[in-house]
Amino acid sequence: MVKRILLLILIALPLHAGDLIGMYGDENIGTSGAQFLKIPVGARGIGMGKAFTAVSTDGSTPFWNPAGLMRTPGRKNIFISHSEYAAGIDLDYASYHWRKQNFAFAISSSVLQSGDILRTTEFHQEGTGEYFKANHYALGFSVAKAMTDRFSFGSTFKLYQENLDEYEVRSVLMDLGVLYFVGLGDLRVGFTVHNFGPDLKPNGSPPEIGYGYTAPGDFQSFSAPTSGSFGAAYTWLFTDEIGLLTAADFSHPADSAESFRLGSELALGRSLQLRCGYETNKVEGGLAAGFGVGFQRGDLDLQLDYAISDMGAFGTIHTLSMDIVPLLDRRRARR
């Protein structure tokens, strides 16, 4: 009976996701705001080409699939991630989670800092000498529940704020996730809906736009950057210490075309992991690679990860992340 219920859920969620998040592919390009919320975090997931919906069971789980909180290697995790983008833009992410027998909880925060941006006008195209900033913030709270030893679901509630010069955008958005272990080795499937919520709109009134032009009375609203992903993952064991994790995701965002994501991770024991990935349907870029190193220091189990991803005209993006697990809380299970 339980298997039938789980199967119906896994089938029904993808079928109704299109109605839920209003996806229309290429026709909606550029129609959503808060693009900051779509930027991936965690070097492991990025290094695997973002094929991480069914894989995420580390400290970055609140971002990728909150249902994975029931499968993390430790009952407590501290996770930090840093990405360097073009033009001096930095993205920082941190999370802390704790897990009980049937429930898990997490708090997370992410900050994108633009640095100083030179203000330009129609008559001062080289700059007025003044500067402004475009910073983004998100604070999340996640909860997950294990329905059986194979099936879990979770959700993340996010407070989002965007500061663009003197204007602000604020909203409350939500992520939903499902993770199911099929029972054949470690084969599992996952499904997520990200950034579901109301339309986004700046506060205040639009600025004056010069003589001869009539400024609109109010800002235009934009939809949230909602997206849905369905993924599967499986580990091929060669020896007790060497295994190849393979993963595939189908991503369907509301404001751009669908894409397939493929990723792999070769684990040489717990001390070294080599990763690569690729995302299709990209005009530029799409390739990613990285590695991870695991070691113990005192009473802590540490995992350091690095990823490099190709962003085409924006160059290469470097990401570093660290997962910290107290040894006394670590569950001896393969990630």
TORDREN-666545 format. One record per residue (C-alpha): residue number from 1; residue in three letters; x, y, z. Coordinates in nm, 3 decimals, always signed. Layout:
<dolos>
num: NUM; residu: ALA; x: X; y: Y; z: Z $
...
</dolos>
This chain:
<dolos>
num: 1; residu: MET; x: +0.000; y: +0.000; z: +0.000 $
num: 2; residu: VAL; x: +0.280; y: +0.240; z: +0.091 $
num: 3; residu: LYS; x: +0.459; y: +0.169; z: -0.236 $
num: 4; residu: ARG; x: +0.143; y: +0.249; z: -0.432 $
num: 5; residu: ILE; x: +0.100; y: +0.580; z: -0.250 $
num: 6; residu: LEU; x: +0.463; y: +0.676; z: -0.311 $
num: 7; residu: LEU; x: +0.437; y: +0.584; z: -0.677 $
num: 8; residu: LEU; x: +0.123; y: +0.794; z: -0.719 $
num: 9; residu: ILE; x: +0.295; y: +1.092; z: -0.552 $
num: 10; residu: LEU; x: +0.603; y: +1.064; z: -0.770 $
num: 11; residu: ILE; x: +0.391; y: +1.047; z: -1.084 $
num: 12; residu: ALA; x: +0.141; y: +1.317; z: -0.986 $
num: 13; residu: LEU; x: +0.393; y: +1.580; z: -0.878 $
num: 14; residu: PRO; x: +0.567; y: +1.613; z: -1.216 $
num: 15; residu: LEU; x: +0.236; y: +1.600; z: -1.403 $
num: 16; residu: HIS; x: +0.089; y: +1.889; z: -1.206 $
num: 17; residu: ALA; x: +0.411; y: +2.088; z: -1.177 $
num: 18; residu: GLY; x: +0.347; y: +2.258; z: -1.509 $
num: 19; residu: ASP; x: +0.009; y: +2.385; z: -1.389 $
num: 20; residu: LEU; x: +0.157; y: +2.485; z: -1.056 $
num: 21; residu: ILE; x: +0.441; y: +2.699; z: -1.181 $
num: 22; residu: GLY; x: +0.311; y: +2.811; z: -1.521 $
num: 23; residu: MET; x: +0.600; y: +2.705; z: -1.738 $
num: 24; residu: TYR; x: +0.610; y: +2.817; z: -2.100 $
num: 25; residu: GLY; x: +0.978; y: +2.775; z: -2.192 $
num: 26; residu: ASP; x: +1.133; y: +3.020; z: -2.436 $
num: 27; residu: GLU; x: +0.821; y: +3.238; z: -2.452 $
num: 28; residu: ASN; x: +0.884; y: +3.364; z: -2.096 $
num: 29; residu: ILE; x: +1.254; y: +3.447; z: -2.118 $
num: 30; residu: GLY; x: +1.331; y: +3.758; z: -1.913 $
num: 31; residu: THR; x: +0.990; y: +3.773; z: -1.744 $
num: 32; residu: SER; x: +1.093; y: +3.674; z: -1.390 $
num: 33; residu: GLY; x: +1.273; y: +3.871; z: -1.123 $
num: 34; residu: ALA; x: +1.501; y: +3.766; z: -0.835 $
num: 35; residu: GLN; x: +1.742; y: +3.580; z: -1.061 $
num: 36; residu: PHE; x: +1.980; y: +3.571; z: -0.765 $
num: 37; residu: LEU; x: +1.772; y: +3.285; z: -0.620 $
num: 38; residu: LYS; x: +1.859; y: +3.064; z: -0.919 $
num: 39; residu: ILE; x: +2.237; y: +3.090; z: -0.874 $
num: 40; residu: PRO; x: +2.362; y: +2.752; z: -0.747 $
num: 41; residu: VAL; x: +2.561; y: +2.711; z: -0.426 $
num: 42; residu: GLY; x: +2.798; y: +2.440; z: -0.307 $
num: 43; residu: ALA; x: +3.099; y: +2.322; z: -0.506 $
num: 44; residu: ARG; x: +2.984; y: +1.960; z: -0.514 $
num: 45; residu: GLY; x: +2.655; y: +2.027; z: -0.691 $
num: 46; residu: ILE; x: +2.810; y: +2.284; z: -0.925 $
num: 47; residu: GLY; x: +3.095; y: +2.049; z: -1.015 $
num: 48; residu: MET; x: +2.839; y: +1.784; z: -1.114 $
num: 49; residu: GLY; x: +2.675; y: +2.020; z: -1.361 $
num: 50; residu: LYS; x: +2.384; y: +2.097; z: -1.122 $
num: 51; residu: ALA; x: +2.251; y: +1.741; z: -1.164 $
num: 52; residu: PHE; x: +2.187; y: +1.737; z: -0.791 $
num: 53; residu: THR; x: +1.815; y: +1.697; z: -0.726 $
num: 54; residu: ALA; x: +1.847; y: +1.331; z: -0.624 $
num: 55; residu: VAL; x: +2.206; y: +1.359; z: -0.496 $
num: 56; residu: SER; x: +2.195; y: +1.643; z: -0.245 $
num: 57; residu: THR; x: +2.250; y: +1.500; z: +0.102 $
num: 58; residu: ASP; x: +2.523; y: +1.735; z: +0.223 $
num: 59; residu: GLY; x: +2.520; y: +2.078; z: +0.382 $
num: 60; residu: SER; x: +2.388; y: +2.243; z: +0.064 $
num: 61; residu: THR; x: +2.070; y: +2.034; z: +0.080 $
num: 62; residu: PRO; x: +1.841; y: +2.321; z: +0.192 $
num: 63; residu: PHE; x: +1.915; y: +2.491; z: -0.142 $
num: 64; residu: TRP; x: +1.889; y: +2.191; z: -0.378 $
num: 65; residu: ASN; x: +1.627; y: +1.959; z: -0.224 $
num: 66; residu: PRO; x: +1.515; y: +2.001; z: +0.138 $
num: 67; residu: ALA; x: +1.388; y: +1.641; z: +0.145 $
num: 68; residu: GLY; x: +1.754; y: +1.531; z: +0.150 $
num: 69; residu: LEU; x: +1.794; y: +1.665; z: +0.504 $
num: 70; residu: MET; x: +1.685; y: +1.321; z: +0.627 $
num: 71; residu: ARG; x: +1.984; y: +1.163; z: +0.451 $
num: 72; residu: THR; x: +2.276; y: +1.386; z: +0.550 $
num: 73; residu: PRO; x: +2.588; y: +1.210; z: +0.681 $
num: 74; residu: GLY; x: +2.568; y: +1.377; z: +1.020 $
num: 75; residu: ARG; x: +2.291; y: +1.468; z: +1.258 $
num: 76; residu: LYS; x: +2.436; y: +1.818; z: +1.261 $
num: 77; residu: ASN; x: +2.601; y: +1.998; z: +0.973 $
num: 78; residu: ILE; x: +2.758; y: +2.339; z: +0.926 $
num: 79; residu: PHE; x: +2.804; y: +2.441; z: +0.565 $
num: 80; residu: ILE; x: +2.960; y: +2.746; z: +0.398 $
num: 81; residu: SER; x: +3.005; y: +2.827; z: +0.030 $
num: 82; residu: HIS; x: +3.165; y: +3.113; z: -0.163 $
num: 83; residu: SER; x: +3.147; y: +3.187; z: -0.537 $
num: 84; residu: GLU; x: +3.334; y: +3.457; z: -0.729 $
num: 85; residu: TYR; x: +3.153; y: +3.594; z: -1.032 $
num: 86; residu: ALA; x: +3.252; y: +3.846; z: -1.296 $
num: 87; residu: ALA; x: +3.271; y: +4.223; z: -1.227 $
num: 88; residu: GLY; x: +3.359; y: +4.175; z: -0.861 $
num: 89; residu: ILE; x: +3.027; y: +4.007; z: -0.770 $
num: 90; residu: ASP; x: +3.044; y: +3.759; z: -0.480 $
num: 91; residu: LEU; x: +2.789; y: +3.504; z: -0.361 $
num: 92; residu: ASP; x: +2.811; y: +3.369; z: -0.005 $
num: 93; residu: TYR; x: +2.592; y: +3.097; z: +0.143 $
num: 94; residu: ALA; x: +2.581; y: +2.938; z: +0.488 $
num: 95; residu: SER; x: +2.353; y: +2.683; z: +0.651 $
num: 96; residu: TYR; x: +2.315; y: +2.483; z: +0.969 $
num: 97; residu: HIS; x: +2.095; y: +2.179; z: +1.006 $
num: 98; residu: TRP; x: +2.006; y: +1.928; z: +1.272 $
num: 99; residu: ARG; x: +1.819; y: +1.601; z: +1.239 $
num: 100; residu: LYS; x: +1.600; y: +1.399; z: +1.471 $
num: 101; residu: GLN; x: +1.462; y: +1.051; z: +1.415 $
num: 102; residu: ASN; x: +1.178; y: +1.147; z: +1.182 $
num: 103; residu: PHE; x: +1.225; y: +1.522; z: +1.134 $
num: 104; residu: ALA; x: +1.508; y: +1.750; z: +1.025 $
num: 105; residu: PHE; x: +1.542; y: +2.127; z: +1.035 $
num: 106; residu: ALA; x: +1.776; y: +2.382; z: +0.878 $
num: 107; residu: ILE; x: +1.839; y: +2.752; z: +0.867 $
num: 108; residu: SER; x: +2.024; y: +2.907; z: +0.574 $
num: 109; residu: SER; x: +2.125; y: +3.245; z: +0.442 $
num: 110; residu: SER; x: +2.268; y: +3.371; z: +0.115 $
num: 111; residu: VAL; x: +2.405; y: +3.710; z: +0.016 $
num: 112; residu: LEU; x: +2.501; y: +3.843; z: -0.326 $
num: 113; residu: GLN; x: +2.708; y: +4.161; z: -0.314 $
num: 114; residu: SER; x: +2.752; y: +4.368; z: -0.628 $
num: 115; residu: GLY; x: +3.018; y: +4.601; z: -0.497 $
num: 116; residu: ASP; x: +3.012; y: +4.966; z: -0.602 $
num: 117; residu: ILE; x: +2.847; y: +5.037; z: -0.939 $
num: 118; residu: LEU; x: +2.922; y: +5.367; z: -1.113 $
num: 119; residu: ARG; x: +2.607; y: +5.569; z: -1.175 $
num: 120; residu: THR; x: +2.557; y: +5.680; z: -1.536 $
num: 121; residu: THR; x: +2.295; y: +5.897; z: -1.704 $
num: 122; residu: GLU; x: +2.201; y: +5.997; z: -2.057 $
num: 123; residu: PHE; x: +2.432; y: +6.299; z: -2.032 $
num: 124; residu: HIS; x: +2.704; y: +6.134; z: -1.821 $
num: 125; residu: GLN; x: +2.766; y: +5.803; z: -1.993 $
num: 126; residu: GLU; x: +3.116; y: +5.776; z: -1.845 $
num: 127; residu: GLY; x: +2.977; y: +5.820; z: -1.495 $
num: 128; residu: THR; x: +2.855; y: +6.094; z: -1.266 $
num: 129; residu: GLY; x: +3.112; y: +6.022; z: -0.994 $
num: 130; residu: GLU; x: +2.842; y: +5.868; z: -0.773 $
num: 131; residu: TYR; x: +2.804; y: +5.501; z: -0.693 $
num: 132; residu: PHE; x: +2.521; y: +5.267; z: -0.592 $
num: 133; residu: LYS; x: +2.482; y: +4.900; z: -0.502 $
num: 134; residu: ALA; x: +2.255; y: +4.612; z: -0.605 $
num: 135; residu: ASN; x: +2.264; y: +4.358; z: -0.321 $
num: 136; residu: HIS; x: +2.043; y: +4.053; z: -0.268 $
num: 137; residu: TYR; x: +1.963; y: +3.864; z: +0.052 $
num: 138; residu: ALA; x: +1.773; y: +3.546; z: +0.137 $
num: 139; residu: LEU; x: +1.702; y: +3.385; z: +0.473 $
num: 140; residu: GLY; x: +1.555; y: +3.035; z: +0.474 $
num: 141; residu: PHE; x: +1.404; y: +2.788; z: +0.719 $
num: 142; residu: SER; x: +1.371; y: +2.425; z: +0.609 $
num: 143; residu: VAL; x: +1.187; y: +2.128; z: +0.754 $
num: 144; residu: ALA; x: +1.188; y: +1.768; z: +0.632 $
num: 145; residu: LYS; x: +1.006; y: +1.454; z: +0.739 $
num: 146; residu: ALA; x: +1.080; y: +1.087; z: +0.679 $
num: 147; residu: MET; x: +0.758; y: +0.908; z: +0.583 $
num: 148; residu: THR; x: +0.934; y: +0.569; z: +0.554 $
num: 149; residu: ASP; x: +1.295; y: +0.453; z: +0.551 $
num: 150; residu: ARG; x: +1.299; y: +0.525; z: +0.175 $
num: 151; residu: PHE; x: +1.074; y: +0.826; z: +0.128 $
num: 152; residu: SER; x: +1.104; y: +1.180; z: +0.262 $
num: 153; residu: PHE; x: +0.972; y: +1.521; z: +0.172 $
num: 154; residu: GLY; x: +1.070; y: +1.871; z: +0.275 $
num: 155; residu: SER; x: +1.007; y: +2.241; z: +0.226 $
num: 156; residu: THR; x: +1.200; y: +2.565; z: +0.260 $
num: 157; residu: PHE; x: +1.043; y: +2.902; z: +0.336 $
num: 158; residu: LYS; x: +1.253; y: +3.197; z: +0.221 $
num: 159; residu: LEU; x: +1.249; y: +3.566; z: +0.304 $
num: 160; residu: TYR; x: +1.390; y: +3.745; z: +0.001 $
num: 161; residu: GLN; x: +1.508; y: +4.106; z: -0.023 $
num: 162; residu: GLU; x: +1.670; y: +4.294; z: -0.310 $
num: 163; residu: ASN; x: +1.824; y: +4.638; z: -0.262 $
num: 164; residu: LEU; x: +1.874; y: +4.835; z: -0.583 $
num: 165; residu: ASP; x: +2.002; y: +5.180; z: -0.494 $
num: 166; residu: GLU; x: +1.715; y: +5.334; z: -0.292 $
num: 167; residu: TYR; x: +1.455; y: +5.075; z: -0.395 $
num: 168; residu: GLU; x: +1.368; y: +4.745; z: -0.230 $
num: 169; residu: VAL; x: +1.194; y: +4.424; z: -0.334 $
num: 170; residu: ARG; x: +1.069; y: +4.192; z: -0.060 $
num: 171; residu: SER; x: +0.883; y: +3.865; z: -0.077 $
num: 172; residu: VAL; x: +0.823; y: +3.527; z: +0.087 $
num: 173; residu: LEU; x: +0.888; y: +3.228; z: -0.137 $
num: 174; residu: MET; x: +0.883; y: +2.852; z: -0.090 $
num: 175; residu: ASP; x: +1.064; y: +2.540; z: -0.214 $
num: 176; residu: LEU; x: +0.919; y: +2.187; z: -0.206 $
num: 177; residu: GLY; x: +1.114; y: +1.864; z: -0.242 $
num: 178; residu: VAL; x: +1.068; y: +1.486; z: -0.253 $
num: 179; residu: LEU; x: +1.335; y: +1.214; z: -0.230 $
num: 180; residu: TYR; x: +1.268; y: +0.842; z: -0.278 $
num: 181; residu: PHE; x: +1.511; y: +0.550; z: -0.263 $
num: 182; residu: VAL; x: +1.384; y: +0.285; z: -0.501 $
num: 183; residu: GLY; x: +1.548; y: -0.016; z: -0.333 $
num: 184; residu: LEU; x: +1.788; y: -0.117; z: -0.611 $
num: 185; residu: GLY; x: +2.130; y: -0.042; z: -0.469 $
num: 186; residu: ASP; x: +2.124; y: +0.328; z: -0.384 $
num: 187; residu: LEU; x: +1.909; y: +0.424; z: -0.684 $
num: 188; residu: ARG; x: +1.698; y: +0.725; z: -0.592 $
num: 189; residu: VAL; x: +1.477; y: +0.981; z: -0.757 $
num: 190; residu: GLY; x: +1.401; y: +1.335; z: -0.650 $
num: 191; residu: PHE; x: +1.162; y: +1.613; z: -0.746 $
num: 192; residu: THR; x: +1.169; y: +1.981; z: -0.650 $
num: 193; residu: VAL; x: +0.979; y: +2.302; z: -0.710 $
num: 194; residu: HIS; x: +1.185; y: +2.613; z: -0.633 $
num: 195; residu: ASN; x: +1.088; y: +2.974; z: -0.561 $
num: 196; residu: PHE; x: +0.711; y: +2.938; z: -0.569 $
num: 197; residu: GLY; x: +0.533; y: +3.251; z: -0.450 $
num: 198; residu: PRO; x: +0.371; y: +3.587; z: -0.533 $
num: 199; residu: ASP; x: +0.487; y: +3.836; z: -0.794 $
num: 200; residu: LEU; x: +0.776; y: +4.068; z: -0.710 $
num: 201; residu: LYS; x: +0.752; y: +4.446; z: -0.717 $
num: 202; residu: PRO; x: +0.981; y: +4.728; z: -0.597 $
num: 203; residu: ASN; x: +0.852; y: +4.966; z: -0.333 $
num: 204; residu: GLY; x: +0.815; y: +5.340; z: -0.381 $
num: 205; residu: SER; x: +0.752; y: +5.530; z: -0.703 $
num: 206; residu: PRO; x: +0.952; y: +5.522; z: -1.028 $
num: 207; residu: PRO; x: +1.206; y: +5.805; z: -1.064 $
num: 208; residu: GLU; x: +1.169; y: +6.095; z: -1.302 $
num: 209; residu: ILE; x: +1.301; y: +6.007; z: -1.648 $
num: 210; residu: GLY; x: +1.368; y: +6.349; z: -1.795 $
num: 211; residu: TYR; x: +1.195; y: +6.629; z: -1.983 $
num: 212; residu: GLY; x: +0.948; y: +6.518; z: -2.246 $
num: 213; residu: TYR; x: +0.884; y: +6.178; z: -2.090 $
num: 214; residu: THR; x: +0.602; y: +6.072; z: -1.862 $
num: 215; residu: ALA; x: +0.707; y: +5.844; z: -1.578 $
num: 216; residu: PRO; x: +0.469; y: +5.556; z: -1.499 $
num: 217; residu: GLY; x: +0.276; y: +5.586; z: -1.179 $
num: 218; residu: ASP; x: +0.390; y: +5.253; z: -1.041 $
num: 219; residu: PHE; x: +0.654; y: +4.987; z: -1.089 $
num: 220; residu: GLN; x: +0.576; y: +4.684; z: -1.300 $
num: 221; residu: SER; x: +0.556; y: +4.353; z: -1.115 $
num: 222; residu: PHE; x: +0.746; y: +4.041; z: -1.219 $
num: 223; residu: SER; x: +0.682; y: +3.676; z: -1.145 $
num: 224; residu: ALA; x: +0.907; y: +3.481; z: -0.910 $
num: 225; residu: PRO; x: +1.178; y: +3.268; z: -1.077 $
num: 226; residu: THR; x: +0.988; y: +2.942; z: -1.025 $
num: 227; residu: SER; x: +1.140; y: +2.621; z: -1.159 $
num: 228; residu: GLY; x: +1.085; y: +2.248; z: -1.137 $
num: 229; residu: SER; x: +1.344; y: +1.970; z: -1.148 $
num: 230; residu: PHE; x: +1.324; y: +1.592; z: -1.165 $
num: 231; residu: GLY; x: +1.635; y: +1.382; z: -1.116 $
num: 232; residu: ALA; x: +1.773; y: +1.034; z: -1.062 $
num: 233; residu: ALA; x: +2.107; y: +0.909; z: -0.929 $
num: 234; residu: TYR; x: +2.287; y: +0.577; z: -0.889 $
num: 235; residu: THR; x: +2.629; y: +0.466; z: -0.761 $
num: 236; residu: TRP; x: +2.826; y: +0.199; z: -0.948 $
num: 237; residu: LEU; x: +3.056; y: +0.024; z: -0.699 $
num: 238; residu: PHE; x: +3.385; y: -0.110; z: -0.835 $
num: 239; residu: THR; x: +3.541; y: -0.198; z: -0.499 $
num: 240; residu: ASP; x: +3.457; y: -0.128; z: -0.135 $
num: 241; residu: GLU; x: +3.644; y: +0.202; z: -0.162 $
num: 242; residu: ILE; x: +3.591; y: +0.310; z: -0.525 $
num: 243; residu: GLY; x: +3.254; y: +0.404; z: -0.671 $
num: 244; residu: LEU; x: +3.114; y: +0.615; z: -0.954 $
num: 245; residu: LEU; x: +2.807; y: +0.824; z: -0.877 $
num: 246; residu: THR; x: +2.607; y: +0.915; z: -1.188 $
num: 247; residu: ALA; x: +2.317; y: +1.163; z: -1.192 $
num: 248; residu: ALA; x: +2.076; y: +1.313; z: -1.442 $
num: 249; residu: ASP; x: +1.829; y: +1.599; z: -1.398 $
num: 250; residu: PHE; x: +1.557; y: +1.752; z: -1.611 $
num: 251; residu: SER; x: +1.511; y: +2.121; z: -1.530 $
num: 252; residu: HIS; x: +1.204; y: +2.319; z: -1.637 $
num: 253; residu: PRO; x: +1.222; y: +2.687; z: -1.535 $
num: 254; residu: ALA; x: +0.933; y: +2.928; z: -1.580 $
num: 255; residu: ASP; x: +1.142; y: +3.193; z: -1.755 $
num: 256; residu: SER; x: +1.370; y: +2.999; z: -1.992 $
num: 257; residu: ALA; x: +1.395; y: +2.679; z: -2.193 $
num: 258; residu: GLU; x: +1.420; y: +2.334; z: -2.041 $
num: 259; residu: SER; x: +1.757; y: +2.167; z: -2.001 $
num: 260; residu: PHE; x: +1.910; y: +1.831; z: -1.916 $
num: 261; residu: ARG; x: +2.187; y: +1.813; z: -1.660 $
num: 262; residu: LEU; x: +2.434; y: +1.526; z: -1.640 $
num: 263; residu: GLY; x: +2.690; y: +1.476; z: -1.367 $
num: 264; residu: SER; x: +2.930; y: +1.220; z: -1.223 $
num: 265; residu: GLU; x: +3.151; y: +1.182; z: -0.918 $
num: 266; residu: LEU; x: +3.434; y: +0.930; z: -0.886 $
num: 267; residu: ALA; x: +3.497; y: +0.858; z: -0.518 $
num: 268; residu: LEU; x: +3.838; y: +0.719; z: -0.423 $
num: 269; residu: GLY; x: +3.753; y: +0.624; z: -0.070 $
num: 270; residu: ARG; x: +3.629; y: +0.911; z: +0.145 $
num: 271; residu: SER; x: +3.948; y: +1.112; z: +0.097 $
num: 272; residu: LEU; x: +3.918; y: +1.220; z: -0.267 $
num: 273; residu: GLN; x: +3.634; y: +1.279; z: -0.515 $
num: 274; residu: LEU; x: +3.662; y: +1.386; z: -0.879 $
num: 275; residu: ARG; x: +3.361; y: +1.545; z: -1.051 $
num: 276; residu: CYS; x: +3.241; y: +1.665; z: -1.389 $
num: 277; residu: GLY; x: +2.908; y: +1.772; z: -1.535 $
num: 278; residu: TYR; x: +2.732; y: +1.933; z: -1.827 $
num: 279; residu: GLU; x: +2.406; y: +2.125; z: -1.875 $
num: 280; residu: THR; x: +2.244; y: +2.121; z: -2.220 $
num: 281; residu: ASN; x: +2.056; y: +2.395; z: -2.403 $
num: 282; residu: LYS; x: +2.302; y: +2.669; z: -2.309 $
num: 283; residu: VAL; x: +2.396; y: +2.932; z: -2.567 $
num: 284; residu: GLU; x: +2.735; y: +2.958; z: -2.399 $
num: 285; residu: GLY; x: +2.911; y: +2.744; z: -2.141 $
num: 286; residu: GLY; x: +2.751; y: +2.452; z: -1.963 $
num: 287; residu: LEU; x: +3.062; y: +2.255; z: -1.864 $
num: 288; residu: ALA; x: +3.169; y: +2.213; z: -1.502 $
num: 289; residu: ALA; x: +3.427; y: +2.016; z: -1.307 $
num: 290; residu: GLY; x: +3.568; y: +1.995; z: -0.958 $
num: 291; residu: PHE; x: +3.709; y: +1.785; z: -0.680 $
num: 292; residu: GLY; x: +3.663; y: +1.725; z: -0.310 $
num: 293; residu: VAL; x: +3.888; y: +1.623; z: -0.022 $
num: 294; residu: GLY; x: +3.762; y: +1.468; z: +0.300 $
num: 295; residu: PHE; x: +3.962; y: +1.443; z: +0.623 $
num: 296; residu: GLN; x: +3.932; y: +1.445; z: +1.000 $
num: 297; residu: ARG; x: +4.061; y: +1.718; z: +1.228 $
num: 298; residu: GLY; x: +4.009; y: +1.666; z: +1.599 $
num: 299; residu: ASP; x: +3.645; y: +1.587; z: +1.667 $
num: 300; residu: LEU; x: +3.534; y: +1.717; z: +1.327 $
num: 301; residu: ASP; x: +3.486; y: +1.548; z: +0.992 $
num: 302; residu: LEU; x: +3.564; y: +1.803; z: +0.719 $
num: 303; residu: GLN; x: +3.483; y: +1.804; z: +0.351 $
num: 304; residu: LEU; x: +3.645; y: +2.068; z: +0.127 $
num: 305; residu: ASP; x: +3.513; y: +2.105; z: -0.227 $
num: 306; residu: TYR; x: +3.612; y: +2.314; z: -0.527 $
num: 307; residu: ALA; x: +3.431; y: +2.364; z: -0.860 $
num: 308; residu: ILE; x: +3.494; y: +2.555; z: -1.179 $
num: 309; residu: SER; x: +3.210; y: +2.623; z: -1.424 $
num: 310; residu: ASP; x: +3.205; y: +2.775; z: -1.770 $
num: 311; residu: MET; x: +2.974; y: +3.077; z: -1.806 $
num: 312; residu: GLY; x: +3.067; y: +3.164; z: -2.164 $
num: 313; residu: ALA; x: +3.111; y: +3.540; z: -2.207 $
num: 314; residu: PHE; x: +3.114; y: +3.581; z: -1.828 $
num: 315; residu: GLY; x: +3.424; y: +3.363; z: -1.804 $
num: 316; residu: THR; x: +3.481; y: +3.086; z: -1.551 $
num: 317; residu: ILE; x: +3.322; y: +3.084; z: -1.207 $
num: 318; residu: HIS; x: +3.513; y: +2.948; z: -0.909 $
num: 319; residu: THR; x: +3.332; y: +2.805; z: -0.607 $
num: 320; residu: LEU; x: +3.470; y: +2.686; z: -0.274 $
num: 321; residu: SER; x: +3.266; y: +2.517; z: -0.001 $
num: 322; residu: MET; x: +3.320; y: +2.341; z: +0.329 $
num: 323; residu: ASP; x: +3.100; y: +2.087; z: +0.509 $
num: 324; residu: ILE; x: +3.165; y: +2.043; z: +0.882 $
num: 325; residu: VAL; x: +3.025; y: +1.742; z: +1.070 $
num: 326; residu: PRO; x: +3.093; y: +1.656; z: +1.438 $
num: 327; residu: LEU; x: +3.240; y: +1.303; z: +1.442 $
num: 328; residu: LEU; x: +3.019; y: +1.190; z: +1.728 $
num: 329; residu: ASP; x: +2.712; y: +1.270; z: +1.520 $
num: 330; residu: ARG; x: +2.831; y: +1.126; z: +1.191 $
num: 331; residu: ARG; x: +2.639; y: +0.833; z: +1.049 $
num: 332; residu: ARG; x: +2.870; y: +0.589; z: +0.872 $
num: 333; residu: ALA; x: +2.691; y: +0.579; z: +0.538 $
num: 334; residu: ARG; x: +2.800; y: +0.644; z: +0.184 $
num: 335; residu: ARG; x: +2.695; y: +0.982; z: +0.051 $
</dolos>
